[in-house]
Amino acid sequence: MSELHHLLTLPHRPITEEYYFPKIQHFLKCGVPATYTLEQAAAFEKDSEETSESNTTPLHILARSLPKDLNNEENEVILKIFNIFFEYGAGWNFIDFEEKTIGDLVLEKGYTKDSMLYNRLIEAGVSAELLLRKVNGGDIEFIEDEDILNDNEPGSENTDAPSEIQDVVTEDTDATAANPSTYLKTKLEYKEDSLITKENKDGVMMDWEDEIMKLAANTIFPDLSNTTDSIVLNIGFGMGIIDSYIEEKKPKMHYICEAHPDVLQKMKEDGWYEKPNVVILEGKWQDTLNALLDEGEVFFDGIYYDTFSEHYEHMLELYDVIVGLIKSDGVFSFFNGLGADRQICYDVYKKIVEIDVAMYGFKCEYTTIDIGNHLPDWKDVKRSYYNCTYYYHPRITFI
Ligand SMILES: C[S@@+](CC[C@H](N)C(=O)[O-])C[C@H]1O[C@@H](n2cnc3c(N)ncnc32)[C@H](O)[C@@H]1O
């Protein structure tokens, strides 16, 4: 362990600025990277060029060393130490030798999601994500599992799918979950309680989301006392759970946009094409909704978005379309699996969505719901795409 690493085990109490700041600043000013890992220090000691999968950074060591009995003054000092490290380029999303982020460790130490320390990490995550977009010249590069692990979605359901953060997803070369064009060519299989990709067993949709879909169906009707005049759009049919809830409300028109041939076939078999108020937009929303926009004849009271294998960059494109298709008092919502593989990522994305939609004059309000009892054991699918025990349900409207 290097001297800097040792210092962050907080060997000296009380924790004061006077004791810690000059020492920390000395190391950082001398060029020790704020991201210098235990693994790098060990390789250096062994004079080895071996690289490690994990990245246990100074802030991980600090988070692991936080005493249970910190007083307020000491807490302030810790926060300032975090600030110093972030100023020197520390990362918020590295994964350490136990596959934990700094945020995971801070929460484990008993800090709440409202604590200043945890919120400082979220702030660092939001800034890093937004900065990354800028330095990529507008090309968005989101956090994926691999990135998180090695510093460098969502294989999950859409935004359930991949983002840097978004989903701590591995980059399988055959990952249907991570690549929209591969996914659309992949055979699907309907099971009793899920829709999965036949070969890879990626969960496209699972019925544990039923409660969320019920809530979402209510959300996209701005006036629940009069749903029969509403015109609504659902993007991504999947198992048709939300569409069934929408139909119960007998909307005037119910548009469904769906791209996958196997899903469209199922919709035919189940009679969705015969429903008098249902319009099926066959194809990717990127094509069908832009065509609707060009026609300029239909505007929606409510729009829901829940696709598969799409990334947050797709959502950013979607906002351009939504703003043109939604009525001024309409509501937009989406399945929020953004970063839900990890609590800190989920919290970072919660904020990023607020910031992004605000650019369009929208506000995003979240309802937090406890879903701990609804989560499946994931044994029938290749990997879990949702690991938080709560859900941030978004409701987006014009300010
Ligand atoms: C997670 S499922 C939707 C589940 C749905 N909310 C429900 O309640 O059952 C995602 C669906 O989006 C569809 N999809 C994926 N990419 C799409 C795209 N670009 N345009 C339209 N549909 C897409 C998938 O084929 C799949 O049927």
The ligand as a Tripos MOL2 file, in Angstrom:
@<TRIPOS>MOLECULE
LIG
   27    29     1     0     0
SMALL
NO_CHARGES

@<TRIPOS>ATOM
      1 C1        -39.4460   -4.2100  -22.8890 C.3       1 LIG1
      2 S1        -40.4390   -4.5700  -24.2160 S.3       1 LIG1
      3 C2        -41.8420   -3.5620  -23.9240 C.3       1 LIG1
      4 C3        -42.6930   -4.1260  -22.8460 C.3       1 LIG1
      5 C4        -44.0170   -3.4180  -22.6800 C.3       1 LIG1
      6 N1        -43.8660   -2.1630  -21.9970 N.3       1 LIG1
      7 C5        -45.0120   -4.2860  -21.9340 C.2       1 LIG1
      8 O1        -45.7360   -3.7400  -21.0890 O.co2     1 LIG1
      9 O2        -45.0590   -5.4860  -22.1750 O.co2     1 LIG1
     10 C6        -39.6290   -3.7410  -25.5000 C.3       1 LIG1
     11 C7        -40.2690   -3.8200  -26.8500 C.3       1 LIG1
     12 O3        -39.7090   -2.7730  -27.6720 O.3       1 LIG1
     13 C8        -39.5360   -3.2670  -28.9780 C.3       1 LIG1
     14 N2        -38.5280   -2.4310  -29.6620 N.ar      1 LIG1
     15 C9        -37.1930   -2.4700  -29.5270 C.ar      1 LIG1
     16 N3        -36.6130   -1.4920  -30.2570 N.ar      1 LIG1
     17 C10       -37.6080   -0.8180  -30.8610 C.ar      1 LIG1
     18 C11       -37.6540    0.3050  -31.7350 C.ar      1 LIG1
     19 N4        -36.5460    0.9270  -32.1150 N.pl3     1 LIG1
     20 N5        -38.8420    0.7350  -32.1560 N.ar      1 LIG1
     21 C12       -39.9880    0.1050  -31.7650 C.ar      1 LIG1
     22 N6        -40.0170   -0.9510  -30.9350 N.ar      1 LIG1
     23 C13       -38.8350   -1.4200  -30.4930 C.ar      1 LIG1
     24 C14       -39.1060   -4.6860  -28.7220 C.3       1 LIG1
     25 O4        -39.2370   -5.4960  -29.8650 O.3       1 LIG1
     26 C15       -40.0040   -5.1080  -27.5970 C.3       1 LIG1
     27 O5        -41.2120   -5.6350  -28.0750 O.3       1 LIG1
@<TRIPOS>BOND
     1     1     2 1
     2     2     3 1
     3     2    10 1
     4     3     4 1
     5     4     5 1
     6     5     6 1
     7     5     7 1
     8     7     8 2
     9     7     9 1
    10    10    11 1
    11    11    12 1
    12    11    26 1
    13    12    13 1
    14    13    14 1
    15    13    24 1
    16    14    15 ar
    17    14    23 ar
    18    15    16 ar
    19    16    17 ar
    20    17    18 ar
    21    17    23 ar
    22    18    19 1
    23    18    20 ar
    24    20    21 ar
    25    21    22 ar
    26    22    23 ar
    27    24    25 1
    28    24    26 1
    29    26    27 1
@<TRIPOS>SUBSTRUCTURE
     1 LIG1         1 GROUP 0 **** ****
